[in-house]
Amino acid sequence: MATHQQTVDCLLEKTTFAGAVSIKPMVGEHGIYVDGKMIGSICDDQFSTKPTASGRLHAEPVSEAPRYSGVKPHLPIEADRWDNIKSLGDMLRTPAAELPMPKPRKGKQST
């Protein structure tokens, strides 16, 4: 099952105050970025964040689970928790504060 565009739009609408939030398509699903850092994803209409030390505190009582077979565990955030905008903002900003900036991509070299 793929993620519906209305799920992406709904989550993006509720995160406009949380900083520079963007949602980008990736391998049939979507990555969630805060201030240029990938902090989670939307897969099969389910939002999940990367597990970080303080991110776990904001996501409680949720425990880590892989989104699907063969991937690292993430913290699933149920859709009914998206309505608490302050809490949702914390769930987005907290992992972003702990995660490192992505490494710059190397450009193609001409021969």
C-alpha atoms as one frame of an Amber mdcrd trajectory, in Angstrom:
protein
   0.000   0.000   0.000   1.327   3.442  -0.876   0.911   6.707   0.977  -1.953
   8.916  -0.181  -1.183  12.516  -1.092  -3.875  13.729   1.350  -1.891  12.143
   4.227   1.239  14.006   3.157  -0.695  17.280   2.771  -2.391  16.853   6.176
   0.888  16.263   7.995   2.652  19.092   6.185  -0.207  21.492   6.992   0.050
  20.695  10.710   3.826  21.235  10.803   4.127  24.695   9.255   5.123  26.246
  12.616   7.758  23.594  13.452  10.553  25.198  11.441  11.718  24.445   7.928
   9.715  21.238   7.385   9.609  19.575   3.995   8.340  16.243   2.759  10.070
  14.704  -0.236   9.153  11.628  -2.259  11.558   8.701  -1.934  11.321   5.151
  -3.270   7.539   5.201  -3.469   7.088   6.773  -0.032   8.074  10.093   1.600
  10.923  11.394   3.768  10.300  14.132   6.345  13.009  16.760   6.714  13.398
  19.443   9.390  16.058  22.095   8.790  17.609  19.904   6.086  17.847  16.768
   8.249  15.811  13.658   7.501  14.025  12.926  10.774  11.483  10.351   9.672
   9.193   9.089   6.973   5.644   8.450   5.891   5.174   4.869   4.718   1.769
   3.332   4.021   0.073   6.456   5.450   1.975   6.047   8.748   4.337   8.696
  10.115   7.404   7.574  12.039  10.527   9.309  13.327  14.091   8.159  13.724
  14.697   7.008  17.291  16.844   9.468  19.250  17.331   9.656  23.012  15.022
  12.609  23.699  12.807  11.778  20.716  11.805   8.595  22.541  10.550  10.716
  25.461   8.247  12.751  23.204   6.970   9.650  21.406   6.069   7.701  24.567
   4.243   5.390  25.084   5.312   4.227  21.605   8.118   1.718  21.254  10.489
   1.262  18.330   9.362  -0.924  15.448  10.576  -1.423  11.893   8.288   0.184
   9.307   8.637  -2.918   7.187  10.943  -5.911   6.878  14.647  -5.191   6.479
  14.791  -1.586   7.753  15.958   0.018  10.982  13.336   0.536  13.706  11.564
   3.897  13.896   9.090   5.422  16.358   5.581   5.216  14.855   3.405   8.255
  15.588  -0.301   7.464  15.270  -2.507   9.835  13.242  -4.651  10.746  16.278
  -1.529  12.340  17.837  -1.029  14.663  14.836  -3.834  16.930  16.074  -1.848
  18.107  19.103   0.185  20.632  17.142   2.572  21.517  19.990   3.352  17.867
  20.673   3.746  17.144  16.954   6.160  20.057  16.655   8.214  18.651  19.529
   8.232  15.218  17.876   9.695  16.829  14.746  12.152  19.314  16.258  13.582
  16.981  18.909  15.129  14.387  16.558  16.300  17.207  14.263  18.243  18.761
  17.139  20.028  15.466  17.853  20.698  14.213  14.344  23.813  15.357  12.458
  23.627  17.414   9.285  23.735  15.241   6.190  27.080  14.933   4.469  27.366
  17.063   1.337  26.901  15.134  -1.862  29.825  14.928  -4.207  29.117  16.420
  -7.598  29.673  14.533 -10.795  33.201  14.901 -12.057  33.720  15.711 -15.682
  36.420  13.845 -17.573
